[in-house]
Amino acid sequence: MEILLDKRVVRQIRLSAQDAIEEGDTETLREDILEAFTEEQVEEIERRLDNGDFFEFVTDMLDEWSGDDVDELFELMDTQLGDVGIEVKFEKATAAAASVDERTEADEDEEETTEVDDDEEDEDGDEEELDEEDDEDEP
């Protein structure tokens, strides 16, 4: 089974986790994690758990969490749910990583196609920098 947690939910859990780190209280974080899942998702998770109690599952997960790092909490959630056959995806992280990869590839492609143009143009000062580099190569 795959569960997608949307941006709003991920943001709320992150904020609650940060508050838990600062205040040392995980009660609000526990509630926010529980509310992140629909009733149907909770029922499916409980069917897969040995003890059948999602509240206890979240409590145990928070007890295992070091309480120092928000990303560690998301990794732990992913691992713990993965252990019972639930693949959880965090929309914000996935979408952000994909868009960064796409931008990086697009930037690299743009750099390759405009590199020659930058050598010829003097408008943005690139020619001077390139001339200095060329001078370093000369004896």
C-alpha positions as CSV (number, residue, x, y, z in Angstrom):
1,M,0.0,0.0,0.0
2,E,1.2,3.5,-0.8
3,I,0.3,6.6,1.2
4,L,1.0,10.1,0.0
5,L,1.1,12.9,2.6
6,D,0.4,16.2,1.0
7,K,2.4,19.4,1.5
8,R,0.1,20.8,4.1
9,V,0.4,17.7,6.3
10,V,4.2,17.5,5.9
11,R,4.5,21.2,6.8
12,Q,2.3,20.7,9.9
13,I,4.3,17.6,11.1
14,R,7.6,19.5,10.5
15,L,6.3,22.5,12.6
16,S,5.1,20.2,15.4
17,A,8.4,18.2,15.3
18,Q,10.3,21.5,15.6
19,D,8.1,22.5,18.6
20,A,8.7,19.1,20.1
21,I,12.4,19.5,19.8
22,E,12.3,23.0,21.4
23,E,9.8,22.1,24.2
24,G,10.5,18.5,24.8
25,D,6.8,17.6,24.5
26,T,5.6,15.2,21.7
27,E,1.9,15.2,22.5
28,T,0.9,17.7,19.8
29,L,3.3,16.0,17.4
30,R,1.6,12.7,18.1
31,E,-1.8,14.2,17.4
32,D,-0.6,15.8,14.2
33,I,0.8,12.6,12.9
34,L,-2.4,10.7,13.8
35,E,-4.4,13.4,12.0
36,A,-2.2,13.2,8.9
37,F,-3.7,9.8,8.0
38,T,-7.3,9.2,6.8
39,E,-9.5,6.8,8.7
40,E,-9.2,4.3,5.9
41,Q,-5.4,4.5,5.9
42,V,-5.3,4.1,9.7
43,E,-7.6,1.0,9.4
44,E,-5.2,-0.5,6.8
45,I,-2.2,0.2,8.9
46,E,-3.8,-1.3,12.0
47,R,-4.6,-4.5,10.0
48,R,-0.9,-4.8,9.2
49,L,0.3,-4.1,12.8
50,D,0.9,-7.0,15.2
51,N,-0.9,-5.1,18.0
52,G,-3.4,-3.4,15.7
53,D,-3.1,-0.1,17.4
54,F,-2.0,2.9,15.4
55,F,-1.8,5.2,18.4
56,E,0.6,2.8,20.1
57,F,2.6,2.5,16.9
58,V,3.0,6.3,16.7
59,T,3.9,6.5,20.4
60,D,6.5,3.8,20.0
61,M,7.9,5.6,16.9
62,L,8.2,8.9,18.8
63,D,9.8,7.1,21.7
64,E,12.4,5.7,19.3
65,W,13.0,9.2,17.7
66,S,16.0,11.0,19.2
67,G,14.0,14.2,19.4
68,D,16.9,16.2,17.8
69,D,16.3,16.1,14.1
70,V,13.0,16.7,12.1
71,D,14.4,14.8,9.1
72,E,15.2,11.8,11.3
73,L,11.6,11.7,12.3
74,F,10.4,11.5,8.7
75,E,13.0,8.8,8.0
76,L,11.9,6.8,11.0
77,M,8.2,7.2,9.9
78,D,9.2,5.9,6.4
79,T,11.1,3.0,7.8
80,Q,8.6,2.0,10.5
81,L,5.7,2.1,8.0
82,G,7.8,0.3,5.4
83,D,8.4,-2.5,7.9
84,V,4.6,-3.2,7.8
85,G,4.3,-2.9,4.0
86,I,3.2,0.7,3.8
87,E,5.2,3.0,1.4
88,V,4.8,6.5,2.6
89,K,5.6,9.4,0.3
90,F,6.0,13.0,1.5
91,E,4.7,15.2,-1.3
92,K,6.8,18.3,-0.4
93,A,10.1,16.4,-0.3
94,T,9.4,14.4,-3.4
95,A,8.2,17.4,-5.4
96,A,11.0,19.6,-4.2
97,A,13.7,17.0,-5.1
98,A,12.2,16.4,-8.5
99,S,12.0,20.1,-9.3
100,V,15.6,20.7,-8.1
101,D,16.8,17.8,-10.3
102,E,14.9,19.2,-13.3
103,R,16.2,22.7,-12.7
104,T,19.8,21.4,-12.4
105,E,19.5,19.5,-15.6
106,A,17.9,22.5,-17.4
107,D,20.6,24.8,-16.0
108,E,23.4,22.4,-17.2
109,D,21.8,22.2,-20.7
110,E,21.5,26.0,-20.8
111,E,25.1,26.5,-19.7
112,E,26.3,24.1,-22.5
113,T,24.3,25.9,-25.2
114,T,25.2,29.4,-24.1
115,E,28.8,28.9,-23.2
116,V,30.0,29.9,-26.7
117,D,27.7,32.9,-26.6
118,D,29.1,34.1,-23.3
119,D,32.6,34.1,-24.9
120,E,31.5,36.5,-27.6
121,E,29.3,38.8,-25.5
122,D,30.6,41.7,-23.5
123,E,27.3,42.9,-22.0
124,D,27.6,41.1,-18.7
125,G,31.4,41.2,-18.2
126,D,31.9,37.5,-18.9
127,E,34.4,38.3,-21.7
128,E,36.8,40.0,-19.3
129,E,36.7,37.0,-16.9
130,L,37.4,34.7,-19.8
131,D,40.2,36.8,-21.1
132,E,41.9,36.7,-17.7
133,E,41.6,32.9,-17.7
134,D,43.1,32.8,-21.2
135,D,46.0,35.0,-20.1
136,E,46.9,32.6,-17.4
137,D,47.4,29.9,-20.0
138,E,49.9,32.0,-22.0
139,P,53.6,31.9,-21.0
